[in-house]
Amino acid sequence: MLTDINPKLPMRDKIATKKFYIDKLEFSEISDYGDYLLIRKDNVEIHFFEFKDLDPKENFGQVYIRTNDIDKLYQTLSDNKVSIHPNGHLETKPWGQREFALLDPDNNLLTFGQTIQ
């Protein structure tokens, strides 16, 4: 039945979106269809649609991405000078997840998490 989920997030500027996701987060481009962009890293695929009138202060786009090595991912992003959300630094949550979060150029919230055994 269901096999995957691929979130669709708004973007105002495709060049800025590519620079952030490809250069900083180390995703790769799958395809670019004018006002639509597809990227991938490992088994995660994200789609972006152009929304030039998006007000980032009113954007509530969010994605929760699971990982199996949260500490290494956090270190890699820190090494790549990716800004971590002020309220989203790496920590173990009471619900059994180790998480951190960041905002992309359009204020889409990306939360990364790993289940703690």
C-alpha positions as CSV (number, residue, x, y, z in Angstrom):
1,M,0.0,0.0,0.0
2,L,1.8,3.2,1.2
3,T,5.5,3.2,0.4
4,D,7.0,6.7,0.9
5,I,6.2,10.2,1.8
6,N,7.8,13.2,0.0
7,P,6.9,16.6,1.6
8,K,6.3,19.6,-0.6
9,L,7.5,22.9,0.8
10,P,7.3,26.4,-0.5
11,M,10.3,28.3,-1.8
12,R,10.6,31.9,-2.9
13,D,13.9,31.7,-4.7
14,K,15.1,28.5,-6.2
15,I,18.7,29.5,-6.3
16,A,18.7,30.2,-2.5
17,T,16.9,27.0,-1.9
18,K,19.4,25.0,-3.9
19,K,22.4,26.8,-2.3
20,F,21.1,25.9,1.2
21,Y,20.0,22.3,0.6
22,I,22.8,21.2,-1.8
23,D,25.7,23.3,-0.5
24,K,25.0,23.3,3.2
25,L,22.8,20.2,3.9
26,E,24.5,18.1,1.2
27,F,21.4,17.0,-0.7
28,S,21.6,16.4,-4.4
29,E,19.3,17.6,-7.1
30,I,17.0,15.1,-8.7
31,S,15.3,17.5,-11.1
32,D,14.4,21.0,-11.8
33,Y,11.1,21.7,-13.6
34,G,11.0,25.5,-13.8
35,D,9.0,26.4,-10.7
36,Y,9.4,22.9,-9.1
37,L,12.5,21.4,-7.6
38,L,13.2,17.9,-6.3
39,I,16.1,17.0,-4.1
40,R,17.3,13.9,-2.3
41,K,19.7,12.8,0.4
42,D,19.9,9.1,1.3
43,N,16.3,7.9,1.4
44,V,14.8,11.4,2.0
45,E,13.3,13.3,-0.9
46,I,11.8,16.8,-0.6
47,H,9.9,18.6,-3.3
48,F,9.7,22.4,-3.5
49,F,7.1,24.6,-5.3
50,E,7.7,28.2,-6.2
51,F,5.7,30.6,-4.0
52,K,7.2,34.1,-4.7
53,D,4.7,35.9,-2.5
54,L,5.5,33.8,0.6
55,D,6.0,35.8,3.7
56,P,8.6,33.7,5.7
57,K,7.2,35.1,8.9
58,E,3.9,33.4,8.1
59,N,5.3,30.1,6.8
60,F,4.5,27.1,8.9
61,G,6.1,24.5,6.7
62,Q,7.6,21.7,8.8
63,V,9.3,18.4,8.2
64,Y,10.5,15.8,10.7
65,I,13.4,13.8,9.3
66,R,14.6,10.7,11.1
67,T,18.3,9.7,11.1
68,N,20.3,6.9,12.5
69,D,23.3,9.0,13.5
70,I,22.1,12.3,14.9
71,D,25.4,13.3,16.5
72,K,27.3,12.9,13.3
73,L,24.7,14.8,11.3
74,Y,24.6,17.6,13.9
75,Q,28.4,17.9,13.7
76,T,28.5,17.8,9.9
77,L,25.9,20.7,9.7
78,S,27.9,22.6,12.3
79,D,31.0,22.1,10.3
80,N,29.1,23.4,7.2
81,K,28.2,26.6,9.2
82,V,24.4,25.8,9.2
83,S,22.6,27.9,11.7
84,I,20.7,25.8,14.2
85,H,17.3,27.1,15.4
86,P,17.8,29.1,18.6
87,N,15.3,26.8,20.3
88,G,16.4,23.7,18.5
89,H,19.9,22.7,19.7
90,L,20.7,19.0,19.9
91,E,19.1,17.5,23.0
92,T,17.4,14.4,24.2
93,K,13.6,14.9,24.6
94,P,11.3,13.4,27.2
95,W,9.5,11.5,24.4
96,G,12.6,9.3,23.7
97,Q,14.0,11.3,20.7
98,R,17.4,13.0,20.4
99,E,16.6,16.1,18.2
100,F,17.7,19.4,16.7
101,A,16.0,21.8,14.3
102,L,16.9,24.5,11.8
103,L,15.1,26.9,9.4
104,D,15.7,27.0,5.7
105,P,15.8,30.3,3.8
106,D,12.0,30.4,3.6
107,N,11.5,29.5,7.3
108,N,10.5,25.9,6.7
109,L,11.3,24.1,9.9
110,L,13.4,21.0,9.5
111,T,13.6,18.8,12.7
112,F,16.0,15.9,12.7
113,G,15.5,13.1,15.2
114,Q,16.8,9.8,16.3
115,T,15.0,7.3,18.6
116,I,17.0,6.7,21.8
117,Q,17.1,3.1,23.0
